[in-house]
Amino acid sequence: MVTMYRSARWKIAVYARDHGIPHFHIEGPDFRCSVAIASFDLIIGTVPASVLIDALEWARPSQALLMQTWQELNG
């Protein structure tokens, strides 16, 4: 697992040996979800709307880095 971004109460991570389409996880103390790297669609799980907005603000300009990391860990 590689933590790509960390805020005070949640983080964005990419896991090795993961399954499905390329995605990242948004994780906090009471939630976890998976988000597609290509489309930024929520795949599964729950996340507070405010956290999703903040996470996508970081993820959108970091899309290439997220995809590169996914491919390195799961290629």
LOVOZA-604055 format. One line per field, with one value per residue (C-alpha): residue number from 1; x, y negated, z. Coordinates in steps of 0.25 Angstrom, whole numbers, plus 5000, padded with zeros to 4 digits. Layout:
N
n [NUM/...]
x [X/...]
y [Y/...]
z [Z/...]
This chain:
75
n [1/2/3/4/5/6/7/8/9/10/11/12/13/14/15/16/17/18/19/20/21/22/23/24/25/26/27/28/29/30/31/32/33/34/35/36/37/38/39/40/41/42/43/44/45/46/47/48/49/50/51/52/53/54/55/56/57/58/59/60/61/62/63/64/65/66/67/68/69/70/71/72/73/74/75]
x [5000/5005/4999/4998/4992/4989/4980/4977/4965/4966/4976/4977/4984/4987/4989/4997/4991/4978/4967/4957/4959/4970/4965/4970/4964/4959/4960/4956/4953/4938/4938/4945/4942/4949/4949/4952/4965/4960/4947/4947/4934/4931/4932/4928/4928/4924/4930/4925/4922/4932/4943/4940/4941/4954/4960/4956/4962/4976/4973/4969/4982/4989/4982/4995/5003/4991/4991/5006/5006/4994/5002/5015/5008/4998/5004]
y [5000/4986/4974/4964/4952/4951/4940/4939/4949/4957/4962/4966/4980/4989/5004/5015/5027/5020/5025/5019/5006/4996/4989/4982/4983/4971/4976/4970/4975/4978/4979/4986/4985/4988/4978/4981/4973/4971/4966/4962/4970/4976/4991/4996/4992/4979/4966/4952/4943/4932/4942/4947/4933/4930/4943/4941/4927/4934/4946/4939/4932/4944/4954/4958/4961/4969/4977/4979/4984/4993/4999/5001/5008/5016/5017]
z [5000/4996/5003/4992/5001/5015/5022/5037/5036/5023/5013/4998/4996/4985/4988/4982/4977/4976/4967/4957/4949/4953/4965/4978/4992/5001/5015/5029/5043/5039/5024/5012/4997/4984/4973/4958/4954/4939/4942/4957/4959/4972/4970/4984/4999/5006/5008/5013/5002/5007/5008/4994/4989/4996/4991/4977/4977/4980/4971/4958/4956/4961/4951/4944/4957/4962/4949/4949/4963/4961/4949/4957/4968/4960/4946]
